[in-house]
């Protein structure tokens, strides 16, 4: 299935990884959100468990191993082109995860990967979904169901 101009929404996952007051973010190398900072994540493969998808995507984008704990937030990304046609449509499930390793190494889908203090991360150019996710996390509110 093509990512651009899909027939149906695509399912994606993200990993919210926080350690000692720092959050792991990647600078996106591809659209949508190219050049913006986001939690590591991507599309779920057919037959893949959601938590396994988070583990795989975090490893691919940031080069670290994680243990996925709980679902935290659900949101969608709908991007329309200049004619109003849906160019991208994702339903994204963000999970909390704990790092099992610390040293990050950006992969092919990321221009950069770094740990940021939470207060500094909120000042970065973030994807809309990551802004909402970090705002919800810093307020300590429960994830949506």
N, CA, C and O atoms as a GROMACS GRO file, in nm:
protein
  580
    1UNK      N    1   0.085  -0.118   0.000
    1UNK     CA    2   0.000   0.000   0.000
    1UNK      C    3   0.089   0.124   0.000
    1UNK      O    4   0.183   0.135   0.079
    2UNK      N    5   0.059   0.216  -0.088
    2UNK     CA    6   0.135   0.340  -0.095
    2UNK      C    7   0.102   0.429   0.024
    2UNK      O    8  -0.013   0.436   0.067
    3UNK      N    9   0.203   0.496   0.076
    3UNK     CA   10   0.180   0.590   0.186
    3UNK      C   11   0.108   0.715   0.138
    3UNK      O   12   0.024   0.770   0.208
    4UNK      N   13   0.142   0.759   0.017
    4UNK     CA   14   0.078   0.879  -0.038
    4UNK      C   15  -0.054   0.841  -0.105
    4UNK      O   16  -0.061   0.743  -0.178
    5UNK      N   17  -0.156   0.920  -0.077
    5UNK     CA   18  -0.289   0.902  -0.134
    5UNK      C   19  -0.342   0.761  -0.109
    5UNK      O   20  -0.378   0.690  -0.204
    6UNK      N   21  -0.347   0.719   0.017
    6UNK     CA   22  -0.392   0.583   0.049
    6UNK      C   23  -0.543   0.567   0.032
    6UNK      O   24  -0.618   0.664   0.039
    7UNK      N   25  -0.585   0.442   0.010
    7UNK     CA   26  -0.728   0.411   0.005
    7UNK      C   27  -0.787   0.405   0.146
    7UNK      O   28  -0.904   0.437   0.166
    8UNK      N   29  -0.704   0.365   0.243
    8UNK     CA   30  -0.747   0.348   0.381
    8UNK      C   31  -0.642   0.408   0.474
    8UNK      O   32  -0.526   0.422   0.436
    9UNK      N   33  -0.682   0.445   0.597
    9UNK     CA   34  -0.583   0.493   0.693
    9UNK      C   35  -0.481   0.383   0.723
    9UNK      O   36  -0.512   0.264   0.718
   10UNK      N   37  -0.360   0.424   0.753
   10UNK     CA   38  -0.253   0.331   0.789
   10UNK      C   39  -0.232   0.336   0.940
   10UNK      O   40  -0.250   0.440   1.003
   11UNK      N   41  -0.192   0.222   0.996
   11UNK     CA   42  -0.170   0.213   1.140
   11UNK      C   43  -0.022   0.230   1.169
   11UNK      O   44   0.063   0.160   1.113
   12UNK      N   45   0.007   0.324   1.258
   12UNK     CA   46   0.145   0.349   1.299
   12UNK      C   47   0.158   0.340   1.449
   12UNK      O   48   0.058   0.343   1.522
   13UNK      N   49   0.281   0.329   1.496
   13UNK     CA   50   0.310   0.327   1.638
   13UNK      C   51   0.423   0.425   1.667
   13UNK      O   52   0.501   0.460   1.579
   14UNK      N   53   0.429   0.467   1.792
   14UNK     CA   54   0.539   0.552   1.838
   14UNK      C   55   0.583   0.505   1.975
   14UNK      O   56   0.506   0.445   2.049
   15UNK      N   57   0.708   0.534   2.008
   15UNK     CA   58   0.761   0.498   2.140
   15UNK      C   59   0.800   0.622   2.217
   15UNK      O   60   0.892   0.694   2.179
   16UNK      N   61   0.729   0.648   2.327
   16UNK     CA   62   0.764   0.759   2.417
   16UNK      C   63   0.860   0.703   2.521
   16UNK      O   64   0.821   0.629   2.611
   17UNK      N   65   0.987   0.740   2.506
   17UNK     CA   66   1.094   0.684   2.589
   17UNK      C   67   1.154   0.797   2.672
   17UNK      O   68   1.217   0.889   2.618
   18UNK      N   69   1.134   0.790   2.802
   18UNK     CA   70   1.183   0.893   2.893
   18UNK      C   71   1.273   0.827   2.996
   18UNK      O   72   1.238   0.724   3.055
   19UNK      N   73   1.390   0.888   3.018
   19UNK     CA   74   1.484   0.837   3.118
   19UNK      C   75   1.550   0.955   3.188
   19UNK      O   76   1.610   1.041   3.123
   20UNK      N   77   1.539   0.958   3.320
   20UNK     CA   78   1.601   1.063   3.402
   20UNK      C   79   1.565   1.203   3.352
   20UNK      O   80   1.651   1.290   3.341
   21UNK      N   81   1.436   1.222   3.322
   21UNK     CA   82   1.388   1.354   3.280
   21UNK      C   83   1.420   1.391   3.136
   21UNK      O   84   1.394   1.504   3.094
   22UNK      N   85   1.476   1.297   3.060
   22UNK     CA   86   1.507   1.323   2.919
   22UNK      C   87   1.422   1.233   2.830
   22UNK      O   88   1.394   1.118   2.865
   23UNK      N   89   1.383   1.287   2.715
   23UNK     CA   90   1.301   1.214   2.619
   23UNK      C   91   1.382   1.190   2.492
   23UNK      O   92   1.459   1.275   2.448
   24UNK      N   93   1.364   1.073   2.434
   24UNK     CA   94   1.433   1.039   2.310
   24UNK      C   95   1.349   1.087   2.191
   24UNK      O   96   1.233   1.049   2.177
   25UNK      N   97   1.410   1.170   2.107
   25UNK     CA   98   1.343   1.219   1.986
   25UNK      C   99   1.431   1.195   1.865
   25UNK      O  100   1.553   1.190   1.875
   26UNK      N  101   1.366   1.179   1.750
   26UNK     CA  102   1.437   1.166   1.623
   26UNK      C  103   1.393   1.278   1.530
   26UNK      O  104   1.278   1.322   1.534
   27UNK      N  105   1.485   1.324   1.448
   27UNK     CA  106   1.453   1.426   1.348
   27UNK      C  107   1.414   1.350   1.221
   27UNK      O  108   1.494   1.277   1.163
   28UNK      N  109   1.289   1.370   1.178
   28UNK     CA  110   1.235   1.292   1.067
   28UNK      C  111   1.306   1.322   0.936
   28UNK      O  112   1.330   1.438   0.902
   29UNK      N  113   1.340   1.216   0.862
   29UNK     CA  114   1.408   1.230   0.733
   29UNK      C  115   1.310   1.220   0.616
   29UNK      O  116   1.347   1.245   0.501
   30UNK      N  117   1.184   1.183   0.646
   30UNK     CA  118   1.084   1.164   0.540
   30UNK      C  119   0.955   1.236   0.575
   30UNK      O  120   0.927   1.265   0.692
   31UNK      N  121   0.876   1.264   0.473
   31UNK     CA  122   0.742   1.320   0.493
   31UNK      C  123   0.649   1.211   0.545
   31UNK      O  124   0.674   1.092   0.521
   32UNK      N  125   0.543   1.248   0.614
   32UNK     CA  126   0.512   1.385   0.658
   32UNK      C  127   0.598   1.424   0.779
   32UNK      O  128   0.642   1.339   0.856
   33UNK      N  129   0.621   1.551   0.792
   33UNK     CA  130   0.698   1.603   0.905
   33UNK      C  131   0.848   1.600   0.886
   33UNK      O  132   0.923   1.604   0.983
   34UNK      N  133   0.893   1.593   0.762
   34UNK     CA  134   1.037   1.590   0.736
   34UNK      C  135   1.104   1.711   0.800
   34UNK      O  136   1.058   1.824   0.785
   35UNK      N  137   1.215   1.686   0.874
   35UNK     CA  138   1.290   1.793   0.940
   35UNK      C  139   1.239   1.829   1.078
   35UNK      O  140   1.302   1.909   1.147
   36UNK      N  141   1.126   1.771   1.119
   36UNK     CA  142   1.071   1.798   1.252
   36UNK      C  143   1.111   1.686   1.347
   36UNK      O  144   1.139   1.574   1.305
   37UNK      N  145   1.113   1.719   1.475
   37UNK     CA  146   1.145   1.620   1.578
   37UNK      C  147   1.019   1.545   1.617
   37UNK      O  148   0.910   1.602   1.621
   38UNK      N  149   1.034   1.416   1.647
   38UNK     CA  150   0.921   1.332   1.684
   38UNK      C  151   0.971   1.215   1.768
   38UNK      O  152   1.091   1.187   1.772
   39UNK      N  153   0.879   1.148   1.835
   39UNK     CA  154   0.916   1.023   1.900
   39UNK      C  155   0.943   0.922   1.789
   39UNK      O  156   0.882   0.930   1.683
   40UNK      N  157   1.034   0.826   1.812
   40UNK     CA  158   1.058   0.727   1.708
   40UNK      C  159   0.934   0.641   1.685
   40UNK      O  160   0.862   0.608   1.779
   41UNK      N  161   0.910   0.607   1.560
   41UNK     CA  162   0.795   0.525   1.528
   41UNK      C  163   0.779   0.505   1.379
   41UNK      O  164   0.859   0.555   1.300
   42UNK      N  165   0.676   0.433   1.343
   42UNK     CA  166   0.650   0.408   1.202
   42UNK      C  167   0.534   0.314   1.185
   42UNK      O  168   0.457   0.289   1.278
   43UNK      N  169   0.520   0.262   1.064
   43UNK     CA  170   0.406   0.177   1.030
   43UNK      C  171   0.422   0.036   1.085
   43UNK      O  172   0.532  -0.018   1.095
   44UNK      N  173   0.307  -0.023   1.119
   44UNK     CA  174   0.300  -0.161   1.164
   44UNK      C  175   0.299  -0.250   1.040
   44UNK      O  176   0.226  -0.224   0.945
   45UNK      N  177   0.381  -0.355   1.042
   45UNK     CA  178   0.382  -0.452   0.932
   45UNK      C  179   0.265  -0.548   0.947
   45UNK      O  180   0.220  -0.574   1.058
   46UNK      N  181   0.216  -0.601   0.836
   46UNK     CA  182   0.109  -0.700   0.839
   46UNK      C  183   0.154  -0.819   0.924
   46UNK      O  184   0.262  -0.874   0.903
   47UNK      N  185   0.069  -0.859   1.019
   47UNK     CA  186   0.099  -0.972   1.106
   47UNK      C  187   0.186  -0.938   1.225
   47UNK      O  188   0.220  -1.027   1.304
   48UNK      N  189   0.225  -0.812   1.239
   48UNK     CA  190   0.314  -0.771   1.348
   48UNK      C  191   0.234  -0.722   1.468
   48UNK      O  192   0.138  -0.646   1.453
   49UNK      N  193   0.273  -0.765   1.586
   49UNK     CA  194   0.216  -0.719   1.711
   49UNK      C  195   0.253  -0.571   1.730
   49UNK      O  196   0.363  -0.530   1.692
   50UNK      N  197   0.163  -0.490   1.788
   50UNK     CA  198   0.189  -0.347   1.805
   50UNK      C  199   0.315  -0.320   1.886
   50UNK      O  200   0.396  -0.235   1.849
   51UNK      N  201   0.332  -0.390   1.998
   51UNK     CA  202   0.450  -0.367   2.082
   51UNK      C  203   0.578  -0.407   2.009
   51UNK      O  204   0.681  -0.341   2.023
   52UNK      N  205   0.572  -0.515   1.932
   52UNK     CA  206   0.689  -0.555   1.853
   52UNK      C  207   0.723  -0.449   1.749
   52UNK      O  208   0.840  -0.425   1.719
   53UNK      N  209   0.620  -0.385   1.693
   53UNK     CA  210   0.642  -0.278   1.595
   53UNK      C  211   0.715  -0.160   1.660
   53UNK      O  212   0.803  -0.100   1.599
   54UNK      N  213   0.678  -0.128   1.784
   54UNK     CA  214   0.746  -0.019   1.856
   54UNK      C  215   0.894  -0.054   1.876
   54UNK      O  216   0.981   0.027   1.848
   55UNK      N  217   0.921  -0.175   1.923
   55UNK     CA  218   1.059  -0.219   1.945
   55UNK      C  219   1.138  -0.210   1.815
   55UNK      O  220   1.250  -0.158   1.815
   56UNK      N  221   1.083  -0.259   1.706
   56UNK     CA  222   1.151  -0.256   1.576
   56UNK      C  223   1.176  -0.114   1.529
   56UNK      O  224   1.287  -0.081   1.487
   57UNK      N  225   1.074  -0.029   1.535
   57UNK     CA  226   1.088   0.108   1.486
   57UNK      C  227   1.189   0.188   1.567
   57UNK      O  228   1.267   0.264   1.511
   58UNK      N  229   1.188   0.172   1.699
   58UNK     CA  230   1.285   0.244   1.783
   58UNK      C  231   1.427   0.200   1.748
   58UNK      O  232   1.518   0.282   1.739
   59UNK      N  233   1.445   0.070   1.727
   59UNK     CA  234   1.578   0.020   1.690
   59UNK      C  235   1.619   0.074   1.552
   59UNK      O  236   1.733   0.117   1.534
   60UNK      N  237   1.526   0.073   1.456
   60UNK     CA  238   1.557   0.122   1.321
   60UNK      C  239   1.591   0.271   1.320
   60UNK      O  240   1.683   0.313   1.250
   61UNK      N  241   1.517   0.350   1.396
   61UNK     CA  242   1.533   0.496   1.389
   61UNK      C  243   1.635   0.551   1.488
   61UNK      O  244   1.700   0.652   1.459
   62UNK      N  245   1.650   0.488   1.604
   62UNK     CA  246   1.737   0.544   1.707
   62UNK      C  247   1.848   0.450   1.753
   62UNK      O  248   1.938   0.491   1.826
   63UNK      N  249   1.843   0.324   1.711
   63UNK     CA  250   1.950   0.231   1.743
   63UNK      C  251   1.955   0.182   1.886
   63UNK      O  252   2.060   0.135   1.931
   64UNK      N  253   1.844   0.193   1.960
   64UNK     CA  254   1.844   0.142   2.098
   64UNK      C  255   1.737   0.035   2.116
   64UNK      O  256   1.637   0.031   2.045
   65UNK      N  257   1.761  -0.051   2.215
   65UNK     CA  258   1.664  -0.153   2.252
   65UNK      C  259   1.573  -0.096   2.360
   65UNK      O  260   1.618  -0.022   2.448
   66UNK      N  261   1.445  -0.131   2.353
   66UNK     CA  262   1.349  -0.084   2.453
   66UNK      C  263   1.259  -0.199   2.499
   66UNK      O  264   1.245  -0.301   2.432
   67UNK      N  265   1.199  -0.177   2.615
   67UNK     CA  266   1.093  -0.264   2.666
   67UNK      C  267   0.967  -0.180   2.666
   67UNK      O  268   0.961  -0.077   2.732
   68UNK      N  269   0.866  -0.223   2.592
   68UNK     CA  270   0.741  -0.149   2.580
   68UNK      C  271   0.653  -0.184   2.699
   68UNK      O  272   0.637  -0.301   2.735
   69UNK      N  273   0.594  -0.080   2.761
   69UNK     CA  274   0.509  -0.103   2.878
   69UNK      C  275   0.362  -0.083   2.842
   69UNK      O  276   0.292  -0.182   2.816
   70UNK      N  277   0.312   0.039   2.841
   70UNK     CA  278   0.169   0.064   2.824
   70UNK      C  279   0.138   0.152   2.705
   70UNK      O  280   0.219   0.234   2.662
   71UNK      N  281   0.016   0.132   2.651
   71UNK     CA  282  -0.036   0.226   2.552
   71UNK      C  283  -0.061   0.357   2.626
   71UNK      O  284  -0.114   0.357   2.737
   72UNK      N  285  -0.023   0.468   2.565
   72UNK     CA  286  -0.036   0.597   2.632
   72UNK      C  287  -0.128   0.694   2.560
   72UNK      O  288  -0.202   0.767   2.625
   73UNK      N  289  -0.125   0.696   2.429
   73UNK     CA  290  -0.196   0.800   2.356
   73UNK      C  291  -0.230   0.751   2.216
   73UNK      O  292  -0.152   0.679   2.154
   74UNK      N  293  -0.347   0.790   2.166
   74UNK     CA  294  -0.389   0.757   2.030
   74UNK      C  295  -0.425   0.887   1.960
   74UNK      O  296  -0.498   0.970   2.014
   75UNK      N  297  -0.373   0.904   1.839
   75UNK     CA  298  -0.408   1.023   1.761
   75UNK      C  299  -0.402   0.989   1.614
   75UNK      O  300  -0.357   0.881   1.575
   76UNK      N  301  -0.445   1.082   1.531
   76UNK     CA  302  -0.438   1.059   1.387
   76UNK      C  303  -0.371   1.177   1.319
   76UNK      O  304  -0.373   1.290   1.368
   77UNK      N  305  -0.313   1.147   1.205
   77UNK     CA  306  -0.249   1.248   1.122
   77UNK      C  307  -0.317   1.241   0.986
   77UNK      O  308  -0.314   1.138   0.919
   78UNK      N  309  -0.378   1.352   0.947
   78UNK     CA  310  -0.439   1.362   0.815
   78UNK      C  311  -0.380   1.484   0.747
   78UNK      O  312  -0.396   1.597   0.795
   79UNK      N  313  -0.312   1.462   0.637
   79UNK     CA  314  -0.249   1.570   0.560
   79UNK      C  315  -0.315   1.574   0.423
   79UNK      O  316  -0.322   1.474   0.353
   80UNK      N  317  -0.362   1.693   0.387
   80UNK     CA  318  -0.425   1.710   0.255
   80UNK      C  319  -0.333   1.788   0.163
   80UNK      O  320  -0.254   1.871   0.208
   81UNK      N  321  -0.344   1.761   0.033
   81UNK     CA  322  -0.265   1.835  -0.065
   81UNK      C  323  -0.334   1.967  -0.097
   81UNK      O  324  -0.438   1.999  -0.040
   82UNK      N  325  -0.275   2.044  -0.189
   82UNK     CA  326  -0.329   2.176  -0.222
   82UNK      C  327  -0.468   2.170  -0.284
   82UNK      O  328  -0.538   2.271  -0.286
   83UNK      N  329  -0.509   2.054  -0.334
   83UNK     CA  330  -0.643   2.038  -0.391
   83UNK      C  331  -0.743   1.984  -0.289
   83UNK      O  332  -0.861   1.965  -0.321
   84UNK      N  333  -0.696   1.959  -0.167
   84UNK     CA  334  -0.783   1.909  -0.062
   84UNK      C  335  -0.793   1.757  -0.054
   84UNK      O  336  -0.865   1.705   0.030
   85UNK      N  337  -0.721   1.687  -0.140
   85UNK     CA  338  -0.724   1.541  -0.140
   85UNK      C  339  -0.632   1.489  -0.028
   85UNK      O  340  -0.526   1.546  -0.004
   86UNK      N  341  -0.674   1.382   0.038
   86UNK     CA  342  -0.595   1.325   0.147
   86UNK      C  343  -0.466   1.265   0.091
   86UNK      O  344  -0.469   1.170   0.013
   87UNK      N  345  -0.353   1.323   0.133
   87UNK     CA  346  -0.222   1.275   0.088
   87UNK      C  347  -0.166   1.170   0.184
   87UNK      O  348  -0.105   1.072   0.141
   88UNK      N  349  -0.187   1.191   0.314
   88UNK     CA  350  -0.144   1.096   0.417
   88UNK      C  351  -0.256   1.083   0.520
   88UNK      O  352  -0.322   1.181   0.554
   89UNK      N  353  -0.277   0.962   0.568
   89UNK     CA  354  -0.373   0.941   0.677
   89UNK      C  355  -0.321   0.825   0.763
   89UNK      O  356  -0.318   0.710   0.720
   90UNK      N  357  -0.282   0.860   0.886
   90UNK     CA  358  -0.229   0.761   0.980
   90UNK      C  359  -0.311   0.765   1.109
   90UNK      O  360  -0.351   0.872   1.154
   91UNK      N  361  -0.335   0.648   1.166
   91UNK     CA  362  -0.384   0.635   1.303
   91UNK      C  363  -0.264   0.585   1.382
   91UNK      O  364  -0.208   0.480   1.351
   92UNK      N  365  -0.224   0.662   1.484
   92UNK     CA  366  -0.099   0.633   1.555
   92UNK      C  367  -0.127   0.600   1.702
   92UNK      O  368  -0.195   0.674   1.772
   93UNK      N  369  -0.072   0.488   1.745
   93UNK     CA  370  -0.082   0.446   1.884
   93UNK      C  371   0.056   0.463   1.946
   93UNK      O  372   0.152   0.397   1.907
   94UNK      N  373   0.064   0.552   2.043
   94UNK     CA  374   0.192   0.578   2.111
   94UNK      C  375   0.197   0.499   2.240
   94UNK      O  376   0.102   0.498   2.319
   95UNK      N  377   0.310   0.433   2.260
   95UNK     CA  378   0.332   0.349   2.378
   95UNK      C  379   0.445   0.407   2.463
   95UNK      O  380   0.538   0.468   2.410
   96UNK      N  381   0.436   0.387   2.594
   96UNK     CA  382   0.547   0.417   2.684
   96UNK      C  383   0.647   0.302   2.672
   96UNK      O  384   0.608   0.186   2.660
   97UNK      N  385   0.775   0.334   2.676
   97UNK     CA  386   0.878   0.231   2.668
   97UNK      C  387   0.997   0.273   2.753
   97UNK      O  388   1.025   0.392   2.771
   98UNK      N  389   1.068   0.173   2.804
   98UNK     CA  390   1.188   0.197   2.884
   98UNK      C  391   1.310   0.157   2.803
   98UNK      O  392   1.311   0.051   2.740
   99UNK      N  393   1.414   0.242   2.804
   99UNK     CA  394   1.535   0.206   2.728
   99UNK      C  395   1.613   0.095   2.798
   99UNK      O  396   1.629   0.096   2.920
  100UNK      N  397   1.661   0.000   2.721
  100UNK     CA  398   1.748  -0.105   2.773
  100UNK      C  399   1.893  -0.074   2.741
  100UNK      O  400   1.985  -0.131   2.800
  101UNK      N  401   1.913   0.017   2.645
  101UNK     CA  402   2.045   0.069   2.610
  101UNK      C  403   2.033   0.221   2.599
  101UNK      O  404   1.922   0.272   2.583
  102UNK      N  405   2.144   0.293   2.608
  102UNK     CA  406   2.139   0.440   2.613
  102UNK      C  407   2.189   0.511   2.488
  102UNK      O  408   2.132   0.613   2.448
  103UNK      N  409   2.292   0.458   2.427
  103UNK     CA  410   2.359   0.530   2.319
  103UNK      C  411   2.278   0.524   2.190
  103UNK      O  412   2.255   0.416   2.135
  104UNK      N  413   2.234   0.641   2.144
  104UNK     CA  414   2.150   0.645   2.024
  104UNK      C  415   2.235   0.660   1.898
  104UNK      O  416   2.343   0.718   1.899
  105UNK      N  417   2.181   0.603   1.791
  105UNK     CA  418   2.246   0.611   1.660
  105UNK      C  419   2.136   0.622   1.557
  105UNK      O  420   2.063   0.525   1.534
  106UNK      N  421   2.121   0.739   1.492
  106UNK     CA  422   2.011   0.754   1.396
  106UNK      C  423   2.022   0.657   1.279
  106UNK      O  424   2.130   0.631   1.227
  107UNK      N  425   1.906   0.603   1.239
  107UNK     CA  426   1.900   0.513   1.125
  107UNK      C  427   1.862   0.587   0.998
  107UNK      O  428   1.865   0.710   0.994
  108UNK      N  429   1.826   0.511   0.896
  108UNK     CA  430   1.793   0.568   0.765
  108UNK      C  431   1.673   0.662   0.766
  108UNK      O  432   1.670   0.759   0.691
  109UNK      N  433   1.575   0.635   0.852
  109UNK     CA  434   1.454   0.717   0.857
  109UNK      C  435   1.469   0.841   0.944
  109UNK      O  436   1.374   0.919   0.958
  110UNK      N  437   1.587   0.860   1.001
  110UNK     CA  438   1.608   0.974   1.092
  110UNK      C  439   1.734   1.050   1.053
  110UNK      O  440   1.839   0.991   1.025
  111UNK      N  441   1.723   1.184   1.051
  111UNK     CA  442   1.839   1.269   1.026
  111UNK      C  443   1.928   1.276   1.150
  111UNK      O  444   2.049   1.294   1.141
  112UNK      N  445   1.863   1.262   1.267
  112UNK     CA  446   1.932   1.274   1.395
  112UNK      C  447   1.848   1.204   1.501
  112UNK      O  448   1.728   1.184   1.482
  113UNK      N  449   1.910   1.166   1.610
  113UNK     CA  450   1.841   1.107   1.724
  113UNK      C  451   1.916   1.152   1.849
  113UNK      O  452   2.038   1.140   1.856
  114UNK      N  453   1.840   1.204   1.947
  114UNK     CA  454   1.904   1.258   2.069
  114UNK      C  455   1.810   1.250   2.188
  114UNK      O  456   1.688   1.241   2.176
  115UNK      N  457   1.874   1.254   2.305
  115UNK     CA  458   1.801   1.269   2.431
  115UNK      C  459   1.791   1.419   2.461
  115UNK      O  460   1.892   1.490   2.455
  116UNK      N  461   1.672   1.467   2.493
  116UNK     CA  462   1.650   1.607   2.528
  116UNK      C  463   1.583   1.616   2.664
  116UNK      O  464   1.493   1.537   2.694
  117UNK      N  465   1.625   1.712   2.749
  117UNK     CA  466   1.545   1.738   2.869
  117UNK      C  467   1.402   1.771   2.825
  117UNK      O  468   1.382   1.842   2.727
  118UNK      N  469   1.304   1.719   2.898
  118UNK     CA  470   1.164   1.739   2.859
  118UNK      C  471   1.130   1.885   2.835
  118UNK      O  472   1.062   1.918   2.737
  119UNK      N  473   1.175   1.974   2.924
  119UNK     CA  474   1.140   2.116   2.909
  119UNK      C  475   1.199   2.175   2.780
  119UNK      O  476   1.138   2.262   2.719
  120UNK      N  477   1.317   2.127   2.740
  120UNK     CA  478   1.380   2.174   2.615
  120UNK      C  479   1.311   2.114   2.493
  120UNK      O  480   1.297   2.180   2.390
  121UNK      N  481   1.268   1.989   2.505
  121UNK     CA  482   1.203   1.921   2.393
  121UNK      C  483   1.077   1.996   2.349
  121UNK      O  484   1.047   2.003   2.230
  122UNK      N  485   1.005   2.051   2.444
  122UNK     CA  486   0.881   2.121   2.412
  122UNK      C  487   0.905   2.248   2.331
  122UNK      O  488   0.811   2.302   2.272
  123UNK      N  489   1.029   2.297   2.327
  123UNK     CA  490   1.063   2.419   2.253
  123UNK      C  491   1.113   2.388   2.111
  123UNK      O  492   1.134   2.480   2.032
  124UNK      N  493   1.133   2.260   2.080
  124UNK     CA  494   1.184   2.220   1.948
  124UNK      C  495   1.075   2.227   1.842
  124UNK      O  496   0.956   2.229   1.875
  125UNK      N  497   1.114   2.231   1.714
  125UNK     CA  498   1.014   2.217   1.607
  125UNK      C  499   0.968   2.071   1.602
  125UNK      O  500   1.038   1.985   1.549
  126UNK      N  501   0.850   2.045   1.658
  126UNK     CA  502   0.797   1.910   1.673
  126UNK      C  503   0.683   1.884   1.576
  126UNK      O  504   0.617   1.977   1.531
  127UNK      N  505   0.660   1.756   1.545
  127UNK     CA  506   0.539   1.720   1.472
  127UNK      C  507   0.420   1.751   1.562
  127UNK      O  508   0.434   1.755   1.685
  128UNK      N  509   0.305   1.774   1.503
  128UNK     CA  510   0.186   1.806   1.583
  128UNK      C  511   0.154   1.694   1.681
  128UNK      O  512   0.120   1.721   1.797
  129UNK      N  513   0.164   1.570   1.636
  129UNK     CA  514   0.135   1.457   1.724
  129UNK      C  515   0.230   1.451   1.843
  129UNK      O  516   0.187   1.420   1.954
  130UNK      N  517   0.357   1.481   1.820
  130UNK     CA  518   0.455   1.479   1.929
  130UNK      C  519   0.430   1.594   2.026
  130UNK      O  520   0.448   1.577   2.147
  131UNK      N  521   0.389   1.710   1.976
  131UNK     CA  522   0.353   1.822   2.066
  131UNK      C  523   0.242   1.779   2.161
  131UNK      O  524   0.251   1.800   2.282
  132UNK      N  525   0.137   1.718   2.105
  132UNK     CA  526   0.024   1.675   2.186
  132UNK      C  527   0.066   1.566   2.285
  132UNK      O  528   0.026   1.568   2.401
  133UNK      N  529   0.145   1.472   2.237
  133UNK     CA  530   0.191   1.361   2.320
  133UNK      C  531   0.274   1.410   2.438
  133UNK      O  532   0.251   1.369   2.552
  134UNK      N  533   0.371   1.499   2.412
  134UNK     CA  534   0.456   1.550   2.521
  134UNK      C  535   0.377   1.638   2.617
  134UNK      O  536   0.401   1.634   2.738
  135UNK      N  537   0.283   1.716   2.565
  135UNK     CA  538   0.199   1.799   2.653
  135UNK      C  539   0.118   1.709   2.746
  135UNK      O  540   0.107   1.737   2.865
  136UNK      N  541   0.061   1.604   2.692
  136UNK     CA  542  -0.017   1.510   2.772
  136UNK      C  543   0.072   1.441   2.877
  136UNK      O  544   0.032   1.426   2.992
  137UNK      N  545   0.192   1.402   2.836
  137UNK     CA  546   0.283   1.333   2.928
  137UNK      C  547   0.327   1.425   3.041
  137UNK      O  548   0.330   1.383   3.157
  138UNK      N  549   0.361   1.550   3.010
  138UNK     CA  550   0.409   1.641   3.113
  138UNK      C  551   0.298   1.681   3.210
  138UNK      O  552   0.326   1.719   3.324
  139UNK      N  553   0.172   1.671   3.166
  139UNK     CA  554   0.059   1.700   3.255
  139UNK      C  555   0.023   1.578   3.339
  139UNK      O  556  -0.053   1.589   3.435
  140UNK      N  557   0.076   1.462   3.301
  140UNK     CA  558   0.050   1.340   3.377
  140UNK      C  559  -0.089   1.285   3.360
  140UNK      O  560  -0.136   1.208   3.444
  141UNK      N  561  -0.157   1.323   3.252
  141UNK     CA  562  -0.292   1.272   3.232
  141UNK      C  563  -0.289   1.134   3.169
  141UNK      O  564  -0.193   1.099   3.099
  142UNK      N  565  -0.392   1.054   3.194
  142UNK     CA  566  -0.393   0.917   3.141
  142UNK      C  567  -0.408   0.917   2.990
  142UNK      O  568  -0.458   1.013   2.931
  143UNK      N  569  -0.366   0.809   2.927
  143UNK     CA  570  -0.376   0.795   2.782
  143UNK      C  571  -0.520   0.778   2.738
  143UNK      O  572  -0.605   0.736   2.817
  144UNK      N  573  -0.548   0.811   2.613
  144UNK     CA  574  -0.683   0.793   2.562
  144UNK      C  575  -0.706   0.646   2.531
  144UNK      O  576  -0.612   0.572   2.504
  145UNK      N  577  -0.830   0.606   2.536
  145UNK     CA  578  -0.864   0.465   2.511
  145UNK      C  579  -0.936   0.447   2.382
  145UNK      O  580  -0.971   0.335   2.346
   0.00000   0.00000   0.00000
